[in-house]
Amino acid sequence: MSIDKIFGGKSVGPIEPVKRNRELDSSKAKESGAPKDRVEFSSVLQEASKAKQADPAQAAERAQKVAALKAQVASGSYRPDLEKVAESLLRFMAEDK
């Protein structure tokens, strides 16, 4: 199959005029002071970002707690409060519905 059959005998022209039009459009936008694109994040995302940037004192305290729990699990002496675990699971399941 030849290109002539695809385009019905019409030749495909250069794409330079398209490039020139884009350049003209972008220069007009710059001259007219058109607003630039910008991104705004929702307050939920901003709060999540703040939560990730935890206070160093809190991070150190959390690391100590995690280390203590790991030691208890490794030694076999970790005994979670089963009532608290059950309450937490029930709340989680109720929120999911």
C-alpha positions in Angstrom: 0.0 0.0 0.0 1.4 3.4 -0.9 1.0 6.7 0.9 -0.9 8.1 -2.0 -3.6 5.5 -1.4 -3.8 6.4 2.3 -4.2 10.1 1.7 -6.2 9.9 -1.5 -3.4 11.3 -3.7 -3.0 14.4 -1.6 0.5 15.1 -0.4 1.3 15.6 3.2 2.6 19.1 3.8 5.3 20.3 6.2 4.4 20.9 9.8 6.3 24.1 10.0 3.2 26.3 9.9 1.9 24.5 13.0 5.1 25.2 14.9 5.0 28.8 13.9 1.4 29.2 15.1 2.4 27.7 18.5 5.3 30.0 18.8 3.0 33.0 18.0 0.4 31.8 20.5 3.0 31.5 23.2 4.5 34.9 22.5 1.0 36.5 22.6 0.4 34.8 26.0 3.6 36.2 27.3 2.8 39.7 26.1 -0.8 39.7 27.3 0.3 38.8 30.8 -1.9 35.7 30.8 -1.9 33.9 34.2 0.5 31.0 34.5 -0.6 27.5 35.5 -0.4 26.8 39.2 -1.2 24.0 41.5 -3.1 24.3 44.8 -3.3 21.3 47.2 -6.3 20.7 49.4 -6.1 21.3 53.1 -6.2 17.5 53.7 -3.0 17.0 51.7 -1.4 19.9 53.5 -2.3 18.4 56.9 -0.9 15.1 55.8 2.3 16.7 54.8 2.6 18.4 58.2 2.0 15.1 59.9 4.9 13.5 58.0 7.2 16.2 59.2 6.9 15.1 62.8 8.5 16.9 65.7 12.0 15.4 66.3 11.2 14.9 70.0 8.1 12.9 69.1 10.0 10.9 66.5 12.7 10.0 69.2 9.9 9.0 71.7 8.2 6.9 69.1 11.5 5.2 68.2 12.0 4.3 71.8 8.5 2.8 72.1 9.0 0.8 68.9 12.4 -0.5 70.1 10.8 -1.6 73.5 8.0 -3.4 71.7 10.4 -5.1 69.4 12.4 -6.3 72.4 9.3 -7.6 74.1 8.2 -9.5 70.9 11.6 -11.0 70.5 11.7 -12.2 74.1 8.2 -13.5 73.9 7.0 -11.3 76.8 4.7 -9.0 74.7 1.1 -9.3 75.9 -1.2 -6.9 74.2 -4.4 -5.8 75.9 -7.0 -8.0 74.1 -9.9 -5.7 75.0 -8.2 -2.7 73.4 -7.4 -4.7 70.3 -11.0 -5.9 70.0 -12.4 -2.3 70.5 -10.0 -1.0 67.9 -11.0 -3.7 65.4 -14.7 -3.1 66.0 -14.3 0.7 65.5 -12.3 0.1 62.3 -14.9 -2.3 60.9 -17.8 0.1 61.8 -16.0 3.0 60.0 -15.5 0.8 56.9 -19.2 0.2 56.4 
